[in-house]
Amino acid sequence: MASEYHRGDMDIHEQQNTFHAFGAFTKWGSLGLAALLLFLTMFFCTDANFITSAGVSVVLLVVGILVLKEKKGGGH
């Protein structure tokens, strides 16, 4: 049975897709949680009102999206 194994012959596209999906979920989920945590912290723990807290959170989201989006022609 061990002689039937040939290194590098296995199709790994499903594993690659799962790896990339997990990475994307982690990246975008972390950004969403960071924005939510910033909003809740500013709204409940400071003198900032709802609009200010939401505005700062939206700015964080926009900057995060610009920084984290996939570059054209780059990446894997």
Secondary structure, DSSP 8 states (H G I E B T S, - for coil): -GGG--TT-S--HHHHHHHHHHHHHHHHHHHHHHHHHHHHHHHHHSS--HHHHHHHHHHHHHHHHHHHS--TT---
